[in-house]
Amino acid sequence: MKYTVEFKDLLTGAVSPIDNIEAPEGYTAEQYISDCASNADQEWNEMLAHGKVIIVSE
């Protein structure tokens, strides 16, 4: 299944697409974050500190 990964900035309320992925049905934002954690850089970690990741099916 194709998904759009969006980031919601909790400070401003802005929502921005950050990725497009193919994953099994029911794939969650928590799984995406876990999958990305091993490759996370400082910018990614700072982003997560100020918002949340949302997975939207296409």
DRENTI-15619 format. One line per 10 residues: number of its first residue (from 1); for each residue x, y, z of C-alpha. Coordinates in pm, 1 decimal. Example, Ala and Ser with C-alpha at 12.3 -4.5 7.8 and 13.67 -1.06 7.14 Angstrom:
BEGIN
1 = 1230.0:-450.0:780.0; 1367.0:-106.0:714.0
//
This chain:
BEGIN
1 = 0.0:0.0:0.0; 125.3:350.2:-77.2; 136.0:608.2:199.8; 226.6:971.0:235.8; 416.9:1052.8:551.9; 332.8:1395.0:690.1; 482.3:1595.5:973.1; 261.7:1815.5:1191.7; 443.8:2098.0:1369.9; 274.5:2126.2:1707.0
11 = 402.9:2481.8:1756.6; 256.6:2626.4:1435.8; -3.4:2366.8:1334.1; 154.8:2341.8:987.4; 141.1:2002.7:812.3; 405.6:1913.5:552.6; 464.1:1598.5:348.9; 807.7:1449.9:429.7; 810.3:1111.6:255.6; 622.9:869.2:30.2
21 = 649.3:499.1:111.6; 515.1:159.4:15.6; 431.9:-53.7:318.0; 186.2:-321.0:429.1; -170.1:-216.6:508.4; -199.9:-94.5:866.3; 154.7:44.6:877.5; 166.8:299.6:1159.8; 351.5:621.4:1229.5; 519.6:447.2:1523.2
31 = 653.6:175.4:1290.2; 779.2:440.3:1046.7; 960.6:626.7:1324.8; 1111.0:301.3:1449.8; 1222.5:207.7:1097.4; 1386.2:549.1:1054.1; 1548.2:564.3:1398.5; 1862.3:380.0:1293.1; 1928.0:642.2:1025.0; 1812.1:944.8:1222.8
41 = 2021.5:1256.6:1215.3; 2012.0:1559.2:1442.7; 1762.7:1742.3:1218.8; 1521.5:1445.4:1229.7; 1541.7:1422.9:1609.0; 1485.2:1798.2:1646.7; 1182.6:1776.8:1416.4; 1028.2:1496.5:1623.5; 1081.0:1698.9:1941.0; 845.7:1968.7:1804.2
51 = 577.4:1769.6:1628.8; 443.3:1434.2:1522.3; 453.3:1206.7:1221.0; 125.9:1113.3:1048.7; 81.6:828.0:797.0; -189.6:891.3:534.4; -296.5:622.9:286.3; -311.7:735.4:-75.9
//
